[in-house]
Amino acid sequence: MESSIRVDVVRGNCRGILQVDCKVWGRVLNIDNSRMTTDVNYALCKGLCVLRYYYDLRQGDIEKALNLYGNGYKYKSDYIGKVKKAYKLLYGGAAWEKMLKR
């Protein structure tokens, strides 16, 4: 989603497949910038750590967590919509709602 499924994408301070802002998260997650653009597993792991932080911060509300991940504290629903669309394409039409009930 973030990088069109490419690990080598760099946009400003953001790196890797999930476009982690290394200026913000670099020290917290001990990020190796070169691995963020060469090692897909490493980049996914760091991105998921950020998403998990936001998920816990928003007390299990995945939509609020995704909003923080994609937009910071500026609420824009287009990011959540893109994630929902991709999830539904991968897992089927009712999959998003089913996942939210877990």
N, C-alpha and C positions, 0 to 999 in steps of 0.2 A: 504494500500500500504506500508506505512512505517514500520508498525509493524505486518504485516500479520493479521490485524484487531483484534489485542489484545491491550487492554488498559494498561496492566501491564508490558509492555516491557520497559527495561532500557538498553540503550547502551551508555556507557560513561556518558556524561552530558545530553544526550537526553532522554526524558521520554514521555510516553504516546502513544496513537494511532497515532499521527502525528509526533512523535519524535521531540518535541520542545527542543532546546538546552537551558536548564535552567540556565546554566552559563552565556549565552549571554542575554537571555530574562527574566530571573527570576525577577530582580528588575524593569525592564521596565513594565512588565505585572503583577507584584505583584503575582507571581506564588507560589502556595502551592504545593511543590514537592510531598507530599503524595497523594493529590487529583489527580495529573497528572497520577497516576498509579492505581487509584481506581474508578474514576468518569469519565466515557466516555464523557458525555456532557461538563464537565469542560475542559477536555483535548482537545476536538474538538474546543471549543470556543477559547482557547489560541492559538492553531495551526492556526486557521482561522484568528486570529488577526495578526499573523506573516505574513501569506500569503497576507492579505489585505495591510499590510505595504509595502511589496515588489511590489504588484500590483500597488499601488499608486506611489511608487518610479519609477517604469518602465512605468508610464503614461498609464496604462491600457493594456499593452502587457502581456497577461497571460502566454505565453511561457517563456518570460524573467523572469517574477515573479516566475514561477515554477522552473526555473533553479536556481535562487538565493535561493529559499527555499530548494531545494534538494542538491545543490552543492556549495553554496556560490558564490564566484566570479570566480570559476574555471568552465569554460564552458564544460559540458558533456551532450550530447543529450540523453543518455540512460535513465535518469530520466524522461525527458519529454515524451519519447517514452512509458515508462511504464504507465505514467498517461494517455496518449492518449488511449492506449490499454484498460485500465480499464474503461475509460469513454465510449469508443465505445461499450464495452461489456455490460455496464449497459444501455446505451441509444440508441444504434444502430449505424450503420456504418457512416452515414453522420453527426452524432450529434456533433462531435468536431468542424467541419468547421462551422456548423450552430451556435454553441455557440460563436465562435469567431466573428461572424458578428453582435452580439447583441450590 
